[in-house]
Each structure stands twice: as structure tokens, then as C-alpha cells.
Amino acid sequence: MAPPPKVARLMGSKFTSQVVREGWTHFHVVGVQRLETGWHAELAASCDGARRVRVPTTELFDRAHWVPGWTPLSQR
């Protein structure tokens, strides 16, 4: 099953987490996968590609958790 258009466009997108995850806040999408619970995005830390997190795409689209693009640390 192909991902919905909104999810398919996520590949390569940059996001800033509102909380520190795996020691970092700036991530980019390296994969999108459908699991039993829905669509999930795998994100790699921008400065350390070995640090990865997997989050539901619904959480990724929620601005309370993630902000599109890389936000400077001074603006948070």
C-alpha cells in the first residue's frame, strides 16, 4: 500500500523537536513505514546520523511536538 500524499512527501524533510531526543533536537526524515498502528517516520539526527528515532506521522504533524524546518536554538 502506498503512503498517503502528505506522508509520501516527508522523505528528506527537516524537523525540530520541541524536546531533546537522543541528545539532539534537529532531525531529517530518512524513512517512512507502515506499521500495525499506522504510518511512522524514521528520523536521523542532523549532526549524528546514527541517532535515530521513530515517531508516528500524526505526532510529526503536531506542532506541539515537532516544528517543520530547523529552528535556531535561540528562538526556543
C-alpha positions as CSV (number, residue, x, y, z in Angstrom):
1,M,0.0,0.0,0.0
2,A,1.4,3.4,-1.0
3,P,1.6,6.1,1.7
4,P,-0.9,9.0,1.6
5,P,0.4,12.0,-0.4
6,K,1.1,14.0,2.8
7,V,3.2,11.2,4.2
8,A,5.0,10.4,0.9
9,R,6.4,14.0,0.8
10,L,8.1,13.6,4.2
11,M,11.3,11.9,2.8
12,G,14.2,14.2,3.3
13,S,12.2,16.8,5.3
14,K,13.8,18.6,8.2
15,F,12.1,18.9,11.6
16,T,13.0,20.4,15.0
17,S,11.8,18.5,18.1
18,Q,10.3,20.6,20.9
19,V,12.2,18.3,23.4
20,V,15.6,16.8,23.3
21,R,15.5,13.3,21.8
22,E,18.6,11.0,21.7
23,G,20.6,14.1,22.7
24,W,19.5,16.2,19.7
25,T,16.7,18.4,18.5
26,H,17.3,18.8,14.8
27,F,16.3,15.8,12.6
28,H,15.6,14.8,9.0
29,V,13.3,12.1,7.7
30,V,15.2,9.0,6.4
31,G,12.3,6.6,6.1
32,V,8.6,6.2,6.2
33,Q,7.0,2.8,7.1
34,R,3.5,1.5,7.7
35,L,3.2,-0.5,10.9
36,E,0.1,-2.1,12.6
37,T,-0.5,1.2,14.4
38,G,-0.3,3.4,11.3
39,W,2.3,5.3,9.4
40,H,5.6,6.1,11.1
41,A,8.6,8.2,10.1
42,E,12.2,7.3,11.0
43,L,14.3,10.4,11.7
44,A,18.0,10.7,11.9
45,A,19.7,13.4,14.0
46,S,21.3,16.0,11.7
47,C,24.7,16.0,13.4
48,D,24.8,12.3,14.2
49,G,23.1,10.0,11.6
50,A,23.5,7.0,14.0
51,R,21.0,8.6,16.4
52,R,17.5,7.7,15.1
53,V,14.0,8.0,16.4
54,R,10.8,6.5,15.0
55,V,7.6,8.6,15.6
56,P,4.0,8.3,14.3
57,T,3.4,10.7,11.4
58,T,0.4,12.1,13.4
59,E,2.9,13.2,16.1
60,L,5.3,14.6,13.4
61,F,2.5,16.9,12.1
62,D,1.6,18.1,15.6
63,R,3.4,21.5,16.2
64,A,3.3,20.8,20.0
65,H,5.9,18.1,19.4
66,W,7.7,18.9,16.1
67,V,8.3,22.1,14.1
68,P,8.9,21.9,10.3
69,G,12.4,23.0,9.4
70,W,15.4,23.6,11.6
71,T,14.7,26.2,14.2
72,P,17.7,28.1,15.7
73,L,18.3,27.2,19.4
74,S,18.0,30.9,20.3
75,Q,14.3,31.0,19.1
76,R,13.1,28.4,21.5
